Amino acid sequence: QIKSGLSGIAAVLKKLEGSAISAIVPGLFRKARAMRKAELARLGRAELIENIVHTPLSGKPLSFIEHHQCHAYSAYYGLRTSDKPALIFTADGSGDNACATVSVAQNGRVERIATTSPYASLGGIYSNTTRFLGMKILEHEYKVMGLAPYCKGYEKDVFERIFAPVIWLDPKNPLEFRSSVDASKFYSHLVRYAVGERFDNIAGAVQMLLEERIIEWIRTGITKTGIRNVFTSGGVVMNVKLNKRIQEMDEIESVYFLPSSGDESNPIGAGYALAIARGDTPAPLDNLYLGISYDKKSLIERRLKSQMMDKHMHV
């Protein structure tokens, strides 16, 4: 009954979101979203446990590893070549109530020193801009990145008017982002302010936002810690134009970009996290060919036999 009551309250508040009331008491609506997310997380965990019973994993020990810990561990333990102190930056749309983290790896430990709420998600802003431009969210962001270089300089005006004022590094903790607009609602912000702007200028502006904020974030981390060896992970750093800018930073001594650093590589980080917790010293990745192997010779032979049979049947 209590759960139903909380769900009912959250549902009512969701309907009121976007009204004049939400502008007066925005904290109330953030709390409602947090309640809803917590409830969905609980229900999802219960469903997972229930479904595991019907798999070969039934009865096996079950561990839950935090989302951005998986991102950080997959990059650091998967790519490191020495024990030199390192900074680990993770950035994505959101995961386990975070969208960006900074961690320090030294003396055999990884310690997180900053966490940004999904409310101020650069990944969320980029994805909602992708949707605004008529493309598939969480799939076609690379097209927006590809459109960005076609601008003729006019994107700077769009950047300064529509994108730059929305998100910034928190002066109190400059390793965390703050935003005046909920990143998950950024589409509405664009509907209000960006209708009529050229699509290439919008693409260029959001790419500029991503690059400028992430570069500033990493530079601040290096200044704050004095550590110049950098590892990155998360869906945001699958943006190769951003990675080029990072690689060109004078402040960086070495930088490692985890290939395919979206959520698909989080199982690697989870494996590393459990190994570290068990006291093991895991080896870095040799490559990403981690799927099911096959015998190429037998595969070719089967293919040739199949073709011969098809040819014989048609004769």
C-alpha positions as CSV (number, residue, x, y, z in Angstrom):
1,Q,0.0,0.0,0.0
2,I,2.9,2.4,0.8
3,K,4.5,1.6,-2.5
4,S,1.3,2.2,-4.4
5,G,0.9,5.5,-2.5
6,L,4.4,6.6,-3.5
7,S,3.8,5.6,-7.1
8,G,0.5,7.6,-7.2
9,I,2.2,10.7,-5.8
10,A,5.0,10.4,-8.4
11,A,2.4,9.9,-11.2
12,V,0.5,13.1,-10.2
13,L,3.8,15.1,-10.0
14,K,4.8,13.8,-13.4
15,K,1.6,15.2,-14.9
16,L,2.2,18.5,-13.3
17,E,5.8,18.7,-14.5
18,G,6.3,21.5,-17.0
19,S,3.5,23.6,-15.5
20,A,3.9,26.8,-13.6
21,I,4.0,24.8,-10.3
22,S,7.2,23.0,-11.4
23,A,9.0,26.4,-11.9
24,I,8.1,27.4,-8.4
25,V,9.1,24.2,-6.6
26,P,11.5,22.3,-9.0
27,G,13.0,20.4,-6.0
28,L,9.7,18.6,-5.5
29,F,9.7,17.3,-9.0
30,R,13.3,16.1,-8.8
31,K,12.5,14.2,-5.6
32,A,9.5,12.6,-7.4
33,R,11.8,11.5,-10.2
34,A,14.3,10.1,-7.7
35,M,11.5,8.2,-6.0
36,R,10.4,6.7,-9.3
37,K,14.0,5.8,-10.3
38,A,14.5,4.1,-6.9
39,E,11.3,2.1,-7.3
40,L,12.2,1.0,-10.9
41,A,15.6,-0.1,-9.7
42,R,14.1,-2.2,-7.0
43,L,11.6,-3.8,-9.3
44,G,14.3,-4.4,-11.9
45,R,16.6,-6.1,-9.4
46,A,13.7,-8.3,-8.2
47,E,12.8,-9.3,-11.8
48,L,16.5,-10.1,-12.5
49,I,16.7,-12.4,-9.5
50,E,13.4,-14.1,-10.5
51,N,14.6,-14.7,-14.0
52,I,18.0,-16.0,-13.0
53,V,16.3,-19.0,-11.4
54,H,15.5,-20.3,-14.9
55,T,19.1,-20.1,-16.1
56,P,22.3,-22.2,-15.4
57,L,23.3,-19.4,-13.1
58,S,20.6,-20.4,-10.6
59,G,22.0,-20.7,-7.1
60,K,25.3,-19.0,-8.0
61,P,26.5,-16.0,-5.9
62,L,25.1,-12.7,-7.2
63,S,26.9,-9.4,-7.0
64,F,25.8,-5.9,-8.1
65,I,28.6,-3.6,-9.2
66,E,27.9,0.1,-9.6
67,H,27.6,1.4,-13.1
68,H,30.3,4.0,-13.2
69,Q,32.6,1.7,-11.2
70,C,32.3,-0.7,-14.1
71,H,33.2,2.0,-16.6
72,A,36.2,3.1,-14.6
73,Y,37.6,-0.4,-13.9
74,S,37.1,-1.5,-17.5
75,A,39.3,1.4,-18.7
76,Y,41.9,1.4,-16.0
77,Y,42.5,-2.3,-15.4
78,G,41.9,-3.1,-19.0
79,L,44.4,-0.7,-20.5
80,R,47.0,0.2,-17.9
81,T,50.6,-0.6,-18.6
82,S,52.2,0.6,-15.4
83,D,51.4,1.5,-11.8
84,K,51.9,5.2,-12.2
85,P,49.1,7.3,-10.6
86,A,46.2,7.9,-13.0
87,L,43.1,9.9,-13.3
88,I,40.0,8.1,-14.6
89,F,37.1,10.0,-16.2
90,T,33.8,8.4,-17.0
91,A,30.9,10.1,-18.8
92,D,27.7,8.9,-20.2
93,G,24.0,9.6,-20.3
94,S,23.3,8.2,-16.9
95,G,23.8,5.0,-14.9
96,D,23.1,4.3,-11.2
97,N,22.2,7.9,-10.5
98,A,25.4,9.3,-12.0
99,C,26.5,10.6,-15.4
100,A,30.1,11.5,-14.8
101,T,32.8,10.5,-12.3
102,V,36.4,11.3,-11.6
103,S,38.6,8.7,-9.8
104,V,42.2,8.6,-8.7
105,A,44.1,5.3,-9.1
106,Q,47.3,5.0,-7.1
107,N,49.0,2.7,-4.6
108,G,46.9,-0.2,-5.8
109,R,43.5,1.5,-5.1
110,V,40.9,3.4,-7.2
111,E,39.2,6.1,-5.2
112,R,36.3,8.2,-6.6
113,I,36.7,11.9,-5.9
114,A,33.7,13.4,-7.8
115,T,30.3,12.4,-9.0
116,T,27.8,14.3,-11.2
117,S,24.1,13.8,-11.0
118,P,22.2,12.8,-14.3
119,Y,20.4,16.2,-14.0
120,A,23.6,17.8,-15.4
121,S,24.4,15.2,-18.0
122,L,26.4,16.2,-21.1
123,G,25.5,12.8,-22.6
124,G,21.8,13.5,-22.0
125,I,22.1,16.9,-23.7
126,Y,23.8,15.5,-26.7
127,S,21.3,12.7,-27.1
128,N,18.3,15.0,-26.8
129,T,19.9,17.2,-29.4
130,T,20.2,14.1,-31.6
131,R,16.5,13.5,-31.1
132,F,15.7,17.2,-31.8
133,L,17.5,16.9,-35.2
134,G,15.2,14.0,-36.1
135,M,17.5,11.1,-35.5
136,K,17.5,8.1,-33.2
137,I,18.5,8.8,-29.7
138,L,21.3,6.6,-28.3
139,E,22.1,5.5,-31.8
140,H,22.7,8.4,-34.2
141,E,24.9,10.6,-32.0
142,Y,27.8,9.9,-34.3
143,K,25.9,11.5,-37.2
144,V,25.5,14.7,-35.2
145,M,29.3,14.6,-34.6
146,G,29.8,14.1,-38.3
147,L,27.6,17.1,-39.2
148,A,29.5,19.4,-36.8
149,P,32.5,20.1,-39.1
150,Y,30.2,21.4,-41.9
151,C,29.5,24.6,-39.9
152,K,30.9,27.9,-41.2
153,G,31.4,29.5,-37.9
154,Y,27.8,30.4,-37.2
155,E,27.5,27.6,-34.6
156,K,29.4,29.8,-32.1
157,D,26.4,32.1,-31.8
158,V,24.0,29.1,-31.3
159,F,26.5,27.7,-28.8
160,E,26.7,30.9,-26.8
161,R,22.9,31.6,-26.8
162,I,21.4,28.1,-26.4
163,F,23.9,25.7,-25.1
164,A,26.7,27.4,-23.1
165,P,24.4,28.9,-20.4
166,V,22.8,25.5,-19.6
167,I,25.7,23.5,-18.1
168,W,29.0,24.4,-16.4
169,L,31.5,23.1,-13.8
170,D,30.4,23.7,-10.3
171,P,32.7,26.5,-8.8
172,K,32.4,24.8,-5.3
173,N,33.6,21.5,-6.8
174,P,34.9,22.0,-10.3
175,L,35.1,18.3,-11.0
176,E,31.3,18.1,-11.0
177,F,28.9,19.6,-13.5
178,R,25.8,21.7,-12.7
179,S,23.0,22.6,-15.0
180,S,20.1,25.0,-15.2
181,V,18.1,22.5,-17.2
182,D,17.3,18.9,-16.5
183,A,19.3,17.1,-19.2
184,S,16.6,14.5,-19.6
185,K,14.2,17.4,-20.5
186,F,16.7,19.2,-22.8
187,Y,14.5,18.4,-25.8
188,S,11.9,20.9,-24.5
189,H,14.6,23.5,-24.0
190,L,15.5,23.1,-27.7
191,V,11.9,23.3,-28.8
192,R,11.6,26.6,-26.9
193,Y,14.9,28.2,-28.1
194,A,16.3,26.4,-31.1
195,V,13.4,26.0,-33.6
196,G,14.4,27.7,-36.8
197,E,18.1,27.4,-36.3
198,R,20.1,25.6,-39.0
199,F,20.6,21.9,-38.3
200,D,24.4,22.1,-39.0
201,N,24.7,25.0,-36.5
202,I,22.9,23.0,-33.8
203,A,25.1,20.0,-34.5
204,G,28.2,22.2,-34.3
205,A,27.1,23.9,-31.2
206,V,26.4,20.8,-29.2
207,Q,29.7,19.3,-30.3
208,M,31.4,22.5,-29.2
209,L,29.6,22.3,-25.8
210,L,30.8,18.7,-25.4
211,E,34.4,19.4,-26.3
212,E,34.7,22.6,-24.3
213,R,33.2,21.3,-21.1
214,I,35.0,17.9,-21.2
215,I,38.4,19.5,-21.9
216,E,37.9,22.0,-19.1
217,W,36.8,19.1,-16.8
218,I,39.9,17.0,-17.5
219,R,42.2,20.1,-17.3
220,T,40.7,20.9,-13.9
221,G,41.3,17.3,-12.7
222,I,45.0,17.4,-13.8
223,T,45.4,20.8,-12.1
224,K,43.7,19.7,-8.9
225,T,45.6,16.4,-8.5
226,G,48.9,16.9,-10.4
227,I,48.3,13.6,-12.2
228,R,48.8,13.7,-16.0
229,N,48.1,10.1,-16.9
230,V,44.4,9.8,-18.0
231,F,42.0,7.0,-18.7
232,T,38.5,7.5,-20.1
233,S,35.3,5.4,-20.4
234,G,31.6,5.7,-20.9
235,G,29.4,6.4,-23.9
236,V,30.3,10.1,-24.2
237,V,33.9,9.3,-24.9
238,M,33.0,7.2,-27.9
239,N,32.9,10.7,-29.6
240,V,36.2,10.4,-31.6
241,K,36.4,14.2,-32.3
242,L,36.3,14.8,-28.6
243,N,39.0,12.2,-28.1
244,K,41.2,13.9,-30.7
245,R,40.9,17.2,-28.7
246,I,41.7,15.3,-25.4
247,Q,44.7,13.7,-27.0
248,E,46.1,17.1,-28.1
249,M,46.0,18.6,-24.6
250,D,49.4,19.8,-23.5
251,E,48.6,19.0,-19.9
252,I,48.3,15.2,-20.6
253,E,51.3,12.9,-20.4
254,S,49.4,9.8,-21.6
255,V,45.8,9.0,-22.3
256,Y,44.0,5.8,-22.8
257,F,40.5,5.5,-24.5
258,L,38.7,2.2,-23.9
259,P,37.5,0.8,-27.2
260,S,33.7,0.4,-27.4
261,S,33.4,2.2,-24.1
262,G,29.6,2.2,-23.8
263,D,27.7,-0.1,-21.5
264,E,28.6,-3.1,-23.7
265,S,32.1,-3.1,-22.0
266,N,30.7,-2.8,-18.5
267,P,30.8,-6.6,-17.9
268,I,34.6,-6.3,-18.3
269,G,34.7,-3.7,-15.6
270,A,32.4,-5.8,-13.3
271,G,34.8,-8.7,-13.8
272,Y,37.8,-6.6,-12.8
273,A,35.9,-5.2,-9.8
274,L,35.2,-8.7,-8.5
275,A,38.7,-9.8,-9.1
276,I,40.2,-6.8,-7.2
277,A,37.7,-7.4,-4.3
278,R,38.9,-11.0,-4.2
279,G,42.6,-9.9,-4.0
280,D,43.6,-10.9,-7.5
281,T,45.9,-8.9,-9.7
282,P,44.1,-9.0,-13.1
283,A,46.0,-8.7,-16.4
284,P,45.1,-6.0,-18.9
285,L,43.2,-6.8,-22.1
286,D,45.2,-8.2,-25.0
287,N,42.4,-7.5,-27.4
288,L,38.6,-7.2,-27.5
289,Y,38.0,-10.5,-29.3
290,L,36.3,-11.9,-26.3
291,G,33.3,-13.7,-27.9
292,I,32.8,-17.4,-28.8
293,S,35.7,-18.7,-30.8
294,Y,35.5,-20.9,-33.8
295,D,37.7,-23.1,-36.0
296,K,38.1,-21.1,-39.2
297,K,39.2,-24.2,-41.2
298,S,36.1,-26.2,-40.3
299,L,33.9,-23.2,-40.9
300,I,35.3,-22.8,-44.5
301,E,34.9,-26.5,-45.2
302,R,31.2,-26.4,-44.1
303,R,30.6,-23.4,-46.2
304,L,32.2,-25.0,-49.3
305,K,30.2,-28.2,-48.8
306,S,27.0,-26.2,-48.4
307,Q,27.7,-24.3,-51.7
308,M,28.4,-27.6,-53.5
309,M,25.2,-29.1,-52.3
310,D,23.2,-26.1,-53.4
311,K,24.8,-26.2,-56.8
312,H,24.1,-29.9,-57.1
313,M,20.4,-29.4,-56.2
314,H,20.0,-26.7,-58.7
315,V,21.5,-28.8,-61.5
